[in-house]
Amino acid sequence: MVGQWRDCVRDTIRFLLGDEERAIRGLSPTRTVLEWLRGEARACGTKEGCAEGDCGACTVVLGEPDGAGMRWQAVNACILFLPALDGRQLLTVEHLRGPDGALHPVQQAMVAQHGSQCGFCTPGFVMSLFALYHAGTAPDRRAANEALAGNLCRCTGYRPILDAAREACTGVPADRFAAGAADIAGRLRALASDEPLEIEAEEGRFLAPRTLEQLVAAVQTYPDATILAGGTDVGLWVTKLHKALPTVIAVERVAEFAGIEERGGVLAIGAGATYEDALPAIERHWPDFARMVRRIGSRQIRNRGTVGGNVANASPIGDTPPALLALGATLVLRAGAAQRRLPAEAFFLGYRKTAMAAGEFLEGIEIPLPVAGDRFAIYKVSKRFEQDISAVCGAFHLRLRAGNVEEIRIGFGGMAAVPKRATATEALLTGRPWTRASIETAMEVVESEFNPLTDMRASADYRRLVAKNLLLRFWLETTEPSGTKVRLPEWEDAA
C-alpha cells in the first residue's frame, strides 16, 4: 500500500492566481495563503487582523468549476493552508479592477456609499461583496447581514457597507468574471488531476488524496497523521499555538467524503461536507439546527468548516454534537475496508478523546429523519450572539403520545469534558406527562447530573442554572399557544 501511494503522487500545487497559472513546490505545506500572498506573491491588499478567522480582513475568494460555470466563495486566507489552492482560482482585491483600471461594481458601490475610511478592513469587505455579487440572488437586508457578518469594521460602521451591498448585488452578475466563467472553469479542469498530492518539506508532509481508496491508503500508511477537513480549527493550531504538524492528510478533495443525501430514513452527511453545503438539507428538516449552524461561524468559516470536523475534534464546546446527540445520530467510522457504526454518545470518551482506533477515521454522519409530531430545539448561550464559543449549548428532541413523554433525548455541550446526554433527566421524564410539574422535577435532576467547570466563559453555577432553564424554555416553547414563543428574535431578522 505504501508503494502504491508513492508511485502515483505529485508534489506541485497548481492553481490560478487571478488569470495567471501558478505552480508551487518546496514551501511548507502549512504555510497560510495569507503569508504567501503578502510574502512571495507581494499581493498586500489582503490584510492580517486576527490570524484566527474572526475579523475578515484577510478575506479572499476561491473559485472552482460548477457545471459549465464557476462557484466563487469567500474564505479566510489567514487559516487556509497553501495546498487548498490546488485546482482552484484564487482572487484577491488586486484582481477586481478592470484592464483599464475601472473599479468593479462592488468597489464602485463602496465608494458611492462612503463605505470605507481607514481602508484596512476594506479589501476583505470587497471580497465578501464580490462573492455575494456572484451568489445569483439579490440580497435583502438579512442576506446582506449574513454575508458580511464575518467582516469587522472599526471606522465606518456597517450601514454604508450594507447599502453598498444592496446597490451592487442585484442578482445578475455582469462583470468580466461572469463573462469569462466558462473559460476559467475549462482552464481549471485542465489543471485538475486524479493524482493525489504529496508535499514533503522540512516542516512536514502533506497528503491530499482524491478518492476514498487513496484516503484509506494514506491513513493506513500514516495512522498518526492529522486529518484535515476545512482547517477552521486546525489552522489555529498553526497560527495561534504554533504547533508543528509532521503529517497532514487533507480530505476535502475526496468526492465520496462530501456527499449529502437522504437514504433509508436518515440524512447522511459525509464527514467532508461543509456547513454551507449541508445547511439546506439541515434547514429542510430541523430549522432550529440550521439557525444554530449560522451562529457557529461566518460565511467564510461555513464555506470551509465541516460538520464532521466539528465532531471529530471532540471539543466539549463544539456546537453540532449536542444536536447530534439529541437527534440520535450515528457516526460511521472506517479503517481500511471495514466500516463500523457508533451512536454519537459512544464516540466521545474524554476531553478531546474519541473511540477512533489508530488508522480509523470518521467517514460520515447519519441523522434519523424526523417523523410527524417530533419537536426539536437547540439553544446556544454565549457572550456574543453570533460567531462566539458557547458557554452552554443544549439540544432537545421530544416525542409525545397522548400528552405523555414517549421519548426525549437531551444533549449538552459545555457541561462536561465531552458533549453529553442528560440520561438521568431523560429517564425521569420518559413516561411522565409533559407538564410544568414534571419539568420542575427534571430541572433539579439536570442540575445534579452535571459537574461543569468554571472558566473564562462561565462559572459552574451559571452553567447549571442555564442548563436547567433551557429545559424549562423548551417546555414553554412546546406548550405555549402559537405566537407566544419566548424565543428572542434572531439577529438576521433585525432591520
C-alpha positions as CSV (number, residue, x, y, z in Angstrom):
1,M,0.0,0.0,0.0
2,V,2.9,2.4,0.7
3,G,4.4,1.8,-2.7
4,Q,1.1,2.2,-4.4
5,W,0.6,5.6,-2.8
6,R,4.1,6.8,-3.5
7,D,4.1,5.7,-7.1
8,C,1.2,7.9,-8.1
9,V,1.6,11.2,-6.3
10,R,2.6,14.6,-7.5
11,D,4.4,17.3,-5.5
12,T,3.3,20.6,-7.1
13,I,0.3,22.8,-6.2
14,R,-1.2,24.1,-9.4
15,F,-3.8,26.9,-9.4
16,L,-4.8,30.2,-11.0
17,L,-3.9,33.5,-9.2
18,G,-6.4,35.7,-11.0
19,D,-5.9,34.7,-14.6
20,E,-2.3,33.6,-14.2
21,E,-1.3,30.0,-13.8
22,R,0.9,29.3,-10.8
23,A,2.8,26.2,-9.6
24,I,4.3,26.0,-6.1
25,R,6.5,23.4,-4.7
26,G,9.0,23.2,-1.9
27,L,7.2,25.5,0.5
28,S,5.9,24.5,4.0
29,P,2.6,22.8,3.4
30,T,1.1,24.5,6.5
31,R,2.2,28.0,5.2
32,T,-1.0,30.0,5.1
33,V,-2.3,31.6,1.9
34,L,-2.2,35.0,3.7
35,E,1.5,34.6,4.4
36,W,2.2,33.6,0.9
37,L,0.2,36.4,-0.6
38,R,1.9,39.1,1.5
39,G,5.3,37.4,1.2
40,E,6.2,35.6,-2.0
41,A,3.3,37.0,-4.1
42,R,3.6,40.6,-2.9
43,A,-0.2,41.0,-3.0
44,C,-0.5,43.1,0.1
45,G,-4.1,44.2,-0.3
46,T,-5.1,41.2,1.8
47,K,-4.6,42.2,5.4
48,E,-3.9,40.3,8.7
49,G,-6.1,41.3,11.6
50,C,-6.7,38.4,14.0
51,A,-5.0,35.4,12.3
52,E,-7.9,33.2,13.5
53,G,-10.7,33.7,11.0
54,D,-12.7,36.2,13.0
55,C,-12.2,39.7,11.6
56,G,-12.4,39.1,7.9
57,A,-9.6,41.5,6.9
58,C,-7.9,38.5,5.2
59,T,-10.9,37.5,3.1
60,V,-10.1,36.2,-0.4
61,V,-12.3,34.3,-2.8
62,L,-11.7,30.7,-4.0
63,G,-13.3,29.7,-7.3
64,E,-13.9,26.2,-8.7
65,P,-15.9,24.8,-11.6
66,D,-19.6,24.4,-11.1
67,G,-21.3,22.9,-14.1
68,A,-20.4,25.0,-17.1
69,G,-19.6,28.0,-14.9
70,M,-17.8,28.9,-11.7
71,R,-18.7,28.9,-8.0
72,W,-16.9,31.7,-6.0
73,Q,-16.8,31.5,-2.2
74,A,-15.3,33.9,0.4
75,V,-12.8,32.3,2.7
76,N,-10.3,33.4,5.4
77,A,-6.7,33.4,4.0
78,C,-5.2,33.5,7.5
79,I,-6.1,29.9,8.4
80,L,-6.1,28.4,4.9
81,F,-3.1,26.3,4.0
82,L,-1.5,26.7,0.6
83,P,-2.4,23.2,-0.7
84,A,-6.0,24.1,-0.6
85,L,-5.4,26.3,-3.6
86,D,-4.7,23.2,-5.8
87,G,-7.0,23.1,-8.8
88,R,-8.8,26.3,-7.8
89,Q,-8.7,30.0,-8.7
90,L,-7.6,32.5,-6.1
91,L,-8.9,36.0,-6.3
92,T,-7.8,39.0,-4.2
93,V,-8.7,42.6,-4.2
94,E,-5.9,43.3,-6.7
95,H,-7.7,41.2,-9.3
96,L,-11.0,43.1,-9.3
97,R,-10.2,46.3,-11.2
98,G,-10.7,46.1,-15.0
99,P,-7.8,46.1,-17.5
100,D,-8.5,49.9,-18.0
101,G,-8.3,50.5,-14.2
102,A,-12.1,50.7,-13.8
103,L,-13.5,49.7,-10.4
104,H,-15.5,46.6,-10.0
105,P,-19.2,47.3,-9.3
106,V,-18.8,46.3,-5.6
107,Q,-15.8,48.6,-5.3
108,Q,-17.7,51.4,-7.0
109,A,-20.7,50.9,-4.7
110,M,-18.4,51.1,-1.6
111,V,-17.1,54.5,-3.0
112,A,-20.6,55.8,-3.8
113,Q,-21.9,54.8,-0.4
114,H,-18.9,56.1,1.6
115,G,-18.2,52.5,2.9
116,S,-14.5,53.0,3.7
117,Q,-12.4,55.2,5.9
118,C,-9.0,53.9,7.0
119,G,-9.2,51.1,4.4
120,F,-7.7,48.3,6.5
121,C,-10.8,46.2,6.5
122,T,-12.0,47.3,3.1
123,P,-10.3,44.7,0.9
124,G,-11.9,41.9,3.0
125,F,-15.4,43.6,2.7
126,V,-14.9,44.0,-1.0
127,M,-14.1,40.3,-1.5
128,S,-17.1,39.2,0.6
129,L,-19.2,41.6,-1.5
130,F,-17.7,40.1,-4.7
131,A,-18.8,36.6,-3.6
132,L,-22.3,37.9,-2.7
133,Y,-22.4,39.7,-6.1
134,H,-21.9,36.3,-7.8
135,A,-24.4,34.4,-5.5
136,G,-27.1,34.7,-8.1
137,T,-29.8,36.4,-5.9
138,A,-30.4,40.0,-4.9
139,P,-29.9,40.0,-1.1
140,D,-32.4,41.5,1.3
141,R,-31.1,43.1,4.5
142,R,-31.0,39.7,6.2
143,A,-29.0,38.1,3.5
144,A,-26.6,41.0,3.3
145,N,-26.1,40.9,7.1
146,E,-25.3,37.2,6.9
147,A,-22.9,37.5,4.0
148,L,-20.9,40.3,5.8
149,A,-21.1,39.0,9.4
150,G,-17.6,37.7,9.2
151,N,-16.1,41.2,8.4
152,L,-15.4,43.7,11.1
153,C,-15.2,47.5,10.6
154,R,-14.0,49.9,13.3
155,C,-14.3,53.1,11.4
156,T,-17.2,53.5,9.0
157,G,-19.9,51.4,10.7
158,Y,-22.0,48.9,8.8
159,R,-24.9,50.9,7.4
160,P,-23.0,52.3,4.3
161,I,-21.4,49.0,3.6
162,L,-24.8,47.3,3.7
163,D,-26.1,50.0,1.4
164,A,-23.2,49.2,-0.9
165,A,-24.2,45.5,-0.9
166,R,-27.8,46.3,-1.7
167,E,-26.7,48.7,-4.5
168,A,-24.2,46.5,-6.2
169,C,-25.6,42.9,-5.7
170,T,-28.6,42.8,-7.9
171,G,-28.6,39.1,-8.5
172,V,-27.5,39.4,-12.1
173,P,-23.7,39.5,-12.2
174,A,-22.5,41.4,-15.2
175,D,-18.8,41.7,-14.8
176,R,-15.9,40.2,-16.8
177,F,-15.7,37.3,-14.3
178,A,-19.2,36.2,-15.1
179,A,-18.5,36.6,-18.8
180,G,-15.3,34.5,-18.6
181,A,-16.5,31.9,-16.2
182,A,-16.7,29.1,-18.7
183,D,-13.2,29.8,-19.9
184,I,-11.8,29.8,-16.3
185,A,-13.7,26.6,-15.5
186,G,-12.2,24.9,-18.5
187,R,-8.7,26.0,-17.5
188,L,-9.2,24.7,-14.0
189,R,-10.4,21.4,-15.3
190,A,-7.3,21.2,-17.5
191,L,-5.2,21.7,-14.3
192,A,-7.1,19.1,-12.4
193,S,-5.5,15.7,-11.8
194,D,-6.7,12.4,-10.5
195,E,-3.2,12.0,-8.9
196,P,-3.1,12.7,-5.2
197,L,-0.9,15.4,-3.9
198,E,2.0,14.8,-1.6
199,I,4.3,17.6,-0.4
200,E,7.3,16.9,1.6
201,A,9.2,19.8,3.2
202,E,11.5,20.3,6.2
203,E,8.4,21.4,8.2
204,G,6.3,18.4,7.4
205,R,4.4,16.2,5.0
206,F,1.0,17.0,3.4
207,L,-1.1,14.4,1.6
208,A,-4.3,15.2,-0.4
209,P,-5.9,12.1,-1.7
210,R,-8.5,12.3,-4.5
211,T,-10.5,9.1,-3.8
212,L,-11.7,7.2,-0.8
213,E,-9.4,4.3,-1.7
214,Q,-6.4,6.7,-1.7
215,L,-7.6,8.2,1.6
216,V,-7.7,4.7,3.2
217,A,-4.2,4.0,1.8
218,A,-2.9,7.3,3.2
219,V,-4.3,6.7,6.7
220,Q,-3.0,3.2,6.8
221,T,0.4,4.5,5.8
222,Y,0.4,7.3,8.3
223,P,-2.0,6.3,11.1
224,D,-0.9,9.1,13.4
225,A,-1.4,11.9,10.8
226,T,-3.6,14.9,11.5
227,I,-6.8,14.6,9.4
228,L,-7.6,18.0,7.9
229,A,-11.0,18.9,6.6
230,G,-11.8,22.6,6.3
231,G,-9.0,23.7,8.6
232,T,-11.0,26.2,10.6
233,D,-9.8,24.6,13.8
234,V,-6.5,23.0,12.7
235,G,-5.5,26.3,11.1
236,L,-5.4,27.9,14.6
237,W,-3.1,25.2,15.9
238,V,-0.6,26.6,13.5
239,T,-1.3,30.3,13.6
240,K,-2.0,30.6,17.4
241,L,-0.5,27.6,19.1
242,H,2.5,27.4,16.7
243,K,2.2,23.6,16.6
244,A,4.2,21.5,14.2
245,L,2.1,19.1,12.2
246,P,4.5,16.4,11.0
247,T,2.0,14.7,8.7
248,V,-1.3,16.1,7.5
249,I,-3.9,14.2,5.4
250,A,-6.5,16.6,3.8
251,V,-9.9,15.1,2.9
252,E,-11.5,17.9,1.0
253,R,-10.8,16.6,-2.5
254,V,-12.3,13.2,-1.8
255,A,-15.7,13.4,-3.5
256,E,-17.2,10.5,-1.6
257,F,-16.4,12.3,1.6
258,A,-18.6,15.3,0.8
259,G,-21.8,13.7,-0.1
260,I,-25.2,14.7,1.4
261,E,-28.2,12.5,0.7
262,E,-31.4,11.1,2.2
263,R,-31.5,7.3,2.2
264,G,-33.1,4.7,4.4
265,G,-34.8,7.1,6.7
266,V,-31.6,9.1,7.5
267,L,-29.9,12.2,6.3
268,A,-26.4,11.0,5.5
269,I,-23.7,13.8,5.7
270,G,-20.2,13.0,4.5
271,A,-17.5,13.9,7.0
272,G,-16.0,16.3,4.5
273,A,-19.3,18.2,3.7
274,T,-19.0,21.8,4.6
275,Y,-21.6,23.6,6.8
276,E,-22.7,25.7,3.9
277,D,-23.3,22.7,1.7
278,A,-25.1,20.8,4.4
279,L,-27.2,23.8,5.5
280,P,-30.1,23.4,3.0
281,A,-30.7,19.8,4.0
282,I,-30.4,20.5,7.7
283,E,-32.8,23.5,7.4
284,R,-35.4,21.4,5.5
285,H,-35.8,19.0,8.4
286,W,-34.6,20.9,11.5
287,P,-34.9,24.7,11.1
288,D,-33.6,25.3,14.6
289,F,-30.5,23.3,13.9
290,A,-29.9,25.4,10.8
291,R,-30.3,28.7,12.8
292,M,-27.6,27.4,15.2
293,V,-25.3,26.5,12.4
294,R,-25.4,30.0,11.1
295,R,-24.2,31.2,14.5
296,I,-21.2,28.8,14.6
297,G,-19.2,31.0,12.3
298,S,-19.3,33.5,9.5
299,R,-19.9,32.7,5.8
300,Q,-16.2,32.4,5.3
301,I,-15.9,29.8,8.1
302,R,-19.0,27.9,6.9
303,N,-17.6,27.7,3.4
304,R,-14.6,25.7,4.8
305,G,-15.6,24.2,8.1
306,T,-17.3,20.8,8.2
307,V,-19.8,19.1,10.4
308,G,-17.5,16.0,10.5
309,G,-14.6,18.1,11.7
310,N,-16.7,19.7,14.5
311,V,-17.4,16.1,15.7
312,A,-14.0,14.5,15.2
313,N,-12.1,17.2,17.1
314,A,-14.1,16.1,20.2
315,S,-14.3,19.6,21.7
316,P,-16.6,19.7,24.7
317,I,-18.0,23.0,23.4
318,G,-18.5,22.1,19.8
319,D,-22.0,23.1,18.7
320,T,-23.1,20.3,16.4
321,P,-22.5,17.4,18.8
322,P,-25.4,18.3,21.2
323,A,-27.8,18.4,18.3
324,L,-26.5,15.0,17.0
325,L,-26.8,13.5,20.5
326,A,-30.4,14.7,20.8
327,L,-31.3,13.6,17.3
328,G,-29.9,10.1,17.8
329,A,-27.2,10.4,15.2
330,T,-24.9,7.5,14.2
331,L,-21.3,8.1,13.3
332,V,-19.8,5.9,10.5
333,L,-16.1,5.1,11.1
334,R,-13.7,3.4,8.7
335,A,-10.4,1.6,9.0
336,G,-9.2,0.1,5.7
337,A,-12.2,-1.7,4.0
338,A,-14.0,-2.1,7.3
339,Q,-16.8,0.1,8.5
340,R,-18.4,0.3,11.9
341,R,-21.2,2.5,13.3
342,L,-21.4,4.0,16.7
343,P,-24.1,6.0,18.4
344,A,-22.9,9.6,18.7
345,E,-22.8,9.4,22.5
346,A,-20.4,6.4,22.4
347,F,-17.9,8.4,20.3
348,F,-16.7,10.8,23.0
349,L,-14.6,9.2,25.7
350,G,-12.9,12.1,27.4
351,Y,-11.5,15.6,26.8
352,R,-10.5,15.6,23.1
353,K,-10.5,11.8,23.2
354,T,-12.7,9.6,20.9
355,A,-13.4,6.0,20.3
356,M,-11.5,6.0,17.0
357,A,-8.7,3.5,16.9
358,A,-5.3,4.1,15.2
359,G,-5.8,4.1,11.5
360,E,-9.5,4.8,11.8
361,F,-11.3,7.9,10.6
362,L,-14.8,9.4,10.6
363,E,-16.4,8.8,7.3
364,G,-19.9,10.1,7.8
365,I,-22.8,11.0,10.0
366,E,-26.3,9.6,9.8
367,I,-29.2,11.5,11.4
368,P,-32.6,9.9,11.6
369,L,-35.2,11.9,9.7
370,P,-38.0,13.4,11.8
371,V,-41.4,11.9,12.0
372,A,-44.7,13.8,12.3
373,G,-45.1,15.3,15.7
374,D,-41.4,15.4,16.6
375,R,-40.3,18.5,18.5
376,F,-36.7,19.7,18.3
377,A,-34.9,22.8,19.5
378,I,-31.3,23.8,20.2
379,Y,-30.1,26.8,22.2
380,K,-26.7,28.3,22.2
381,V,-25.8,30.6,25.1
382,S,-22.7,32.7,24.6
383,K,-21.4,36.2,25.4
384,R,-21.8,37.3,21.8
385,F,-24.9,36.2,19.8
386,E,-23.1,35.1,16.6
387,Q,-19.7,33.6,15.9
388,D,-18.8,33.0,19.5
389,I,-17.9,29.9,21.6
390,S,-20.7,28.5,23.7
391,A,-20.8,28.7,27.4
392,V,-23.6,26.1,27.2
393,C,-25.3,24.6,24.2
394,G,-28.5,22.5,24.8
395,A,-30.4,20.4,22.3
396,F,-33.8,18.8,23.0
397,H,-35.7,16.2,20.9
398,L,-39.2,15.2,22.1
399,R,-41.8,12.7,21.0
400,L,-45.2,12.8,22.8
401,R,-48.0,10.2,22.9
402,A,-51.4,11.3,24.4
403,G,-49.7,14.1,26.3
404,N,-47.0,11.8,27.9
405,V,-43.3,11.7,27.0
406,E,-42.8,8.7,24.7
407,E,-39.2,9.6,24.1
408,I,-36.9,12.5,25.0
409,R,-33.2,13.0,24.2
410,I,-31.2,15.9,25.6
411,G,-27.7,16.8,24.6
412,F,-25.5,19.4,26.2
413,G,-22.2,21.0,25.3
414,G,-20.1,22.9,27.8
415,M,-21.4,20.9,30.8
416,A,-18.7,18.2,30.9
417,A,-15.4,17.2,29.5
418,V,-17.3,15.8,26.5
419,P,-20.6,16.6,24.7
420,K,-23.0,14.6,26.8
421,R,-26.6,13.4,27.1
422,A,-28.6,14.1,30.2
423,T,-29.6,10.5,30.6
424,A,-30.9,10.7,34.1
425,T,-33.2,13.6,33.2
426,E,-34.3,11.7,30.1
427,A,-35.1,8.6,32.3
428,L,-37.1,10.7,34.8
429,L,-39.2,12.4,32.1
430,T,-39.9,9.3,29.9
431,G,-43.5,8.1,30.5
432,R,-44.5,11.2,32.5
433,P,-47.0,13.8,31.4
434,W,-45.4,16.8,29.7
435,T,-46.4,19.2,32.4
436,R,-44.8,22.1,34.4
437,A,-44.6,19.8,37.4
438,S,-42.7,17.1,35.6
439,I,-40.3,19.8,34.2
440,E,-39.6,21.3,37.6
441,T,-38.7,17.9,39.0
442,A,-36.5,17.3,35.9
443,M,-34.8,20.6,36.3
444,E,-33.3,19.6,39.6
445,V,-32.0,16.4,38.0
446,V,-30.3,18.3,35.2
447,E,-28.6,20.5,37.8
448,S,-27.3,17.5,39.8
449,E,-26.2,15.2,36.9
450,F,-23.5,17.5,35.6
451,N,-20.4,18.9,37.2
452,P,-19.2,21.6,34.8
453,L,-16.0,23.6,35.0
454,T,-15.6,27.3,35.9
455,D,-13.6,29.0,33.2
456,M,-13.3,32.3,31.3
457,R,-16.7,31.8,29.6
458,A,-18.9,31.0,32.6
459,S,-18.9,29.7,36.2
460,A,-20.0,26.2,37.0
461,D,-23.0,27.6,38.9
462,Y,-24.0,29.7,35.9
463,R,-23.8,26.7,33.6
464,R,-26.0,24.6,35.9
465,L,-28.6,27.3,36.1
466,V,-28.6,27.9,32.3
467,A,-28.9,24.1,31.6
468,K,-32.0,23.7,33.7
469,N,-33.6,26.9,32.5
470,L,-33.1,25.7,28.9
471,L,-35.1,22.7,29.7
472,L,-37.9,25.0,31.0
473,R,-37.6,27.1,28.0
474,F,-38.0,24.1,25.7
475,W,-41.2,23.1,27.7
476,L,-42.6,26.6,27.4
477,E,-42.0,26.7,23.6
478,T,-43.6,23.3,23.1
479,T,-46.7,24.1,25.2
480,E,-47.5,27.8,24.7
481,P,-50.0,28.6,22.1
482,S,-48.7,29.5,18.7
483,G,-47.5,33.1,18.5
484,T,-46.4,33.3,22.2
485,K,-42.9,31.8,21.8
486,V,-40.3,33.0,24.3
487,R,-37.6,32.8,21.7
488,L,-35.7,36.0,21.2
489,P,-35.6,37.4,17.6
490,E,-32.7,36.2,15.5
491,W,-30.1,38.8,14.7
492,E,-30.7,38.4,11.0
493,D,-34.4,39.5,11.5
494,A,-33.3,42.9,12.7
495,A,-33.9,45.8,10.4
